[in-house]
């Protein structure tokens, strides 16, 4: 940790050269990542519109690009020699190869009928793999606009008094939370991994952020609300999900395994700052923004470096989404595993006067496989069950079809059993908080 003290005089002397980059690049980054724009009758952020535009331009042929990404992801561990580095790498490499098989079956329409069912293989490929194969590289390429020219530091200084005592993370983690909620969990994880590798997050902080803030986007929440016929209660659903998600994060960081996680830095380089300062927090935040902007690398180099990191993540995430997602959907559709596992939630659910405990228990259980599956299970249930399920789908955060592979693709190296433990803790806490709210409202 870097311990320093900054006087008012030092703040005044900090050069403001290049601050046009702070204003211009930060503004472009905010518009790209955070500002919903209505185009062609659809409201979303510009990055999401770009994914749609690419899909419209290239049409059905975009699936071949995605399949090439999947194949590259399966070959990459063998090219780097990391496929057998440890047991986890061997398992992930196996799932990548399986992802090639699943992707090929969907693209070329061959293989078992259950894989080609519209709500299984094609759903995973078209709704998840294709979108992420475009979104992650493009989002990663322009990520430097947000984190490289002063805005991240500026927000971090301002938010430090809020984030540190409540979530035990630095103030700059507020950017990760907003990026995930407004944009995508994959974008939030890109920011987390980048800042962690820069030595500004400890591994424990990175784990808290990855499992506590990297939830589905507000755009995908609309899909959930439409599926569960909750659009008439959109504002209620959105703000309840937001509050429950962050309340659960604040509680879960005080419970093992996150509470007991070792606090060390990437490659042992602690570049986090503990800096005292004279005067108000806003002048100090501006001083730190000027400092980073003055020392930042050229835009082209920044974009190039972020694109390379993001594309490597894409090659890991997309193949495993197909294989792990398929495994999860098969378990749901063709086995009783979810039914039996769901009994772990009965002690919590029996505390409340709910009408359909077995259905809600299964919906919560299946959230660890794919966050959209719970909505499909309870689409015809009573409104309080639908509302609870919608919020749980957002607040549980961790699911194997996408987020788990995304975290495994980062340098955080969080163990799978710890992610499962955090998911269970989040599920229980979410139920305890949201059920009374739903029963009161409906």
N, C-alpha and C positions, 0 to 999 in steps of 0.2 A: 504494500500500500504506500502511496506517495503522500507524505505529510508536509504540508506547506501552509503559509499564511500570506494573504494578499492584502495590501494596504490600499487606501483610496488612491494614493498617488500612482501606485503600480497599475491600477485599473485605468487611470487616465492615460498612462503612457502606452498601453497596449495598442499596437497599430491596428487601424481599421481598414487597411488595404485589402481589397478583394471581398469586401462585405456585400458587394453587389451579388456575389455568388450565394451568400446566405439568403438574401431576399429572393433572388430569381430561382435558384435551384430548389430551395425549400418550398416556394410557392408552387412550382411545377410538381414537386413530390406530393404535396398536400392535395393538389387537384387530382393527380393520378390515383392516389391511394385512398383518399378519404371523402371526396365530395361526390355525392350521388348526382348523376346526370341522366335526364330522360332522353333517350334516343330510340327512334322507331317504336315508340309506345312502351318502352321498357326502362325502368329506373334502376340504375346501378352505377358503380364506380367505373371510371374510364378503362381501367385495366380489364374489368370483366367485359365491357363492351368490345374491347380489342379482341378478346378471345372469341366472342360471338362473330365479330367482323371477319376474323381469319377463317372461322368455320364456314361462314357464308361464301367467302371468296373461293376457297379451295373445295368446299362441298365434301362429298364422300371420300375424296382422295386424301383428306387430312388423316384418315385412319392409317394410311401407309407410313406417314411420318411418325405417328405415335408408335406403330409397331417397330419401326427402326430404332426409336428411342428405347423401347423395351428390350430389343435384341442387344443394343449397345450396353445397356445396363447389366444384362446377363454376362456379356463378354468382359466387361471392365474388371471384375475381381480377378479373373484369370490373367489379364494383361498386367495388372499391378502385382500379382502374386499374393494378394491378401485373402483369397477365397478360403484358405485353410489356416488362417492366422490363429483362430480359436473356434470353439464349438459354435458360438453365436454366428460368426461369419460363414461357417459352413452351412448352417440352417438358412440364413438369409440368402446365400448364393443359390441354395436349392429352390427357395421360393421365387427367386428371380428367373431361374430356368423354367420353373412351372408357369411363371407369368408369360414367358414366350409362347409356351404351348397353349395357354388360354387365349392369349391375344391372337395367335394364328388361327385358332378354331373360330373365333368370332369374326375375324376379318374375312377369312376364306370359306366360312360356313361349312365346316365339317366337324365331326366328333359327336360325342354323346348328346342326346336330345336335351337333357337337363342343363347342360352348359349353354346351349343355344336358346333356351327359354328367354323371352324378351326381358323378364324381370330378374334374370341372373347374369349370364355372360354379357349380353349387349348392354344391360344397365350399367355394369361395372366399367365396361370399355368406353361407352359413349358418354355417360354422365360424369365419370370420374377420371379415367385415364386420359382421354383426349383433352379435356379441359386443363388438367394439371400439367400435361406435357407442353402446353403453350404458356399457361399462366406462370409457372415457377421460373422458367428461364427469363421471360420478359420482365416479370416483377423483380427478379433478382438483379437484372441488368440496370434497372433504374433505381434500385434500392439506395445507391450511394447518394442520390439527391436528398434523401431524408437523413441519412446517418453520417455523411461525410463533410458537411459544410456548416455545421454549427447548430442546426435546429435540435438535434437529439440532445446535445449538451445543454442547450438553453432550457428545454422542457425538463430535463433531468434535474437541474439545479432548483427549478421552481417546485417540482413535485416531490423532492426529497423528503420534506417534513410529513408528507402524506403517505408515500409508498413505504418508506422504511419502517415506521412503527406498526402499520397495519398489515403489510404483506411481507415485510422483511426483505425487500428488494430495493435496489437503487431507484431514484426518481425517474431515470431514463426508461425504466421498464414500462412506464405509462404509455410510451409509444408502441411497444409490443402489443399491449392490451387493445389499444385503439385500432392498430393495423389488423389484428385478428378479427375484431368485432365488425369493423367496417369493410375490411377487405377479405382476408383469407387466413386461416391458421397456417397455411404453408408460407405465406408472406411473413407472418409474425415469427415463425420459427427461423426463417432466413435472417431476420433482424437479430433474434436471440443468438443464433450461432455466430453471426458476424461479430457482435459485440463481445461474446464469450471468448472467441479466438483472439480478439484484440486485448484481452486481459482486463476488461472493464466489468465483467460479471465473474463471480466465482462459479464453480460448478454447481454448488448448492443453489445459488441464486438463479442460474440458468435452468435448473431442474424445476424450481418453483414456477418460473415464468412459463416454461414449456408445458407444464401440466396444469397450470392455474389460469393462464390467459389465452392459450392457443385454441379457442373455441371456434365453432363454425361462424361464418359471416352473417351479417344482418340480411344479406341477400338470400342466403339459404334458409334463414329463419322464415322468410316469406313463403318459401316452398313448403316448409313444415306447416305454417299457419293455413295455407290453402288446402293442403292435404287433410288437415284435421278440422276444416271449416271453422277456423278461428279468426278470420280476417275482420269480422265485426268487432273483435276484441283485440285488434292488433297492438294498439298502444299499451294495453294492459299486459299482454303477453310479452312484448318486447322489453318493457321496463322491469317486469317481474323476473324475466330470464336474466337480464343484466345484473340486477341487484342480487339475485340468488347465486349466480355464478361467482361474483366477486366476494360475496359473504362466505361462501364455501371455501374459496381460496384462502381467505384470511384465517379461517378455522383450520384448514388442512395443513397449513405450514407449521402449526403448533402440535401436530400429531405425527408420530413415526409413520412411514420412513423419512418424510421430508425433514422433520425436526431433527433427526439424528444423523442426517447426511453430512459427510465430511465437507469442510469448506476450504477447497483449494482451487488454484487457478490453472488455466490452460498452459501447458509446458512450464509451469511454475512461475509464470510472469504475471505478477500482480500490478496491473496498470490502473487500478481503481484509485480514486483520489479522495483523500480526507483533508479538505482544505478549509482553514479558517479564513474569515474575511471581515473587513470593516464595512459598515454601512448596510444598506438594504439588500435583500436577496435579488431583486430585479437588476440593479446595477451590476451585481456580481455575475448573474446569469448572462448578461450582455458581454461582460468581460470574457467569460469562458467561450461564448459563441465566437467572438472576434478572434480569440486565440486559436480555436480549431480551424476556422475558415482561413486564417492566415497561413496555417501549416498544412492545409489539405493538398492532396495530389490533383493533377489535372483531371478534368471530367472524363476524357476518353480512357485514361488508365483506370479510373475508378469504375466506370461502366464495364470495361473489359474484365477486370478482376472479379467483380460481382457476378458477371454472366458465367464465367467459368465455374465459380463455386455453386451457382444455382443449377447449372446444367448437370453437374455431378450429382447433386441432390435429386434432380429429376430422374436420372438413370437408376437411382436406387429406389425411389418412391413408386414410380409408375408400375414396374413389373410386380412388385410385392403387393400393391393394391389389388391387382387382378387375382393373384394366387391366394392371398390371405382372405380377400373379400369373397372369393368363390367358396373357399372352405367354410367360411362363416355362414354364407347363405345356404349351403348344402346342409350344415348342421341344423339350421332353423327349419328348413323345409322338410327334411327327411329323417330326422332323429328326434328323440325325446330328451336330449341333453339339456336344452334350455328349460324345459318343464321342471326337471329335477333340480337343476342349479338354482332356479328361481325361488326355491323354498328358503334360501338364506335371507330373503327380504321379508318373509312373513312376520317375524317378530316385530319389525318396525311397522309394517302396514296394519297389523292387528291392533295397534294403539289408536287407530282412527276409525270412525264410522264410515268406511268406504263400501261401495256396493259390489265391486268386482275385483277383489284382491288378487285372485290367480292371474287375471289378464294383465293387471298393472305390474305384478311381479315379473311376469315373462317379458313385458315391454322394457322394464328397467334392466333386466338381465341381458337382453339382446342388444342393448345400447353399446356394449363393449365390442361387439362385432362390427356394426355399422350404424351410424347415428340416425339414418333415415328409416331403418327397419322398425323401431318402436312405433312410428307414425302409421306404418302399414298395418301393424297388429291391432291398433285401437281406433281405426278410422270410423268404425260404427258404434263406438262406446258412448257412454254418457259424457256430457260436456266437462264435468270435473275431472274425469279420467283422461280425456283428451288434453285438457289444459295442463295437468300434472305431467303427462308424458311429453308434451311439447317442451316444457321448461327443462325436464330431466335430460332430454336429447341434447340440449345446449349446455347445461351446467355440468354434466358428467365429463365432457371434453374428450376423454380418452376412448378411442375405438380402433380396432385392429385393421380395418380396411384402408385406413388412410393415415391417421395421426401417428399411430405406433411406428409404421415404416418411416414417416417423416422424421420423428425423433431419432430413430435408429440411424437415419442418414446423416444426422448432424455429428459434430465432434463431442457432444455432451456425454455420449456413451452411457445412457441410463439403462439399467437392467430391466428386462421385460417384467419380472415379478414385481418390481417396485412400481411400474406403471399400472399393473393390475391392482396392486394394493391401494394406490392413490385413487383409481377408478372406483373401487368399492367404498372407500371413505367418502368420496365425493357423492356417490349415489345415495348412501345412507343420510348424509347431512342434507343433501338436496331434498330428499323426501320429507325429512323432519321439518324443513323450513317451508316448502311449497304446499304440502298437503293442507295444513290449517288455512293458508291463504286461499286455496282453491275452494275449500269447504265453506269459508266465509263469503266468498264472492259469488258462488254458484249454488 
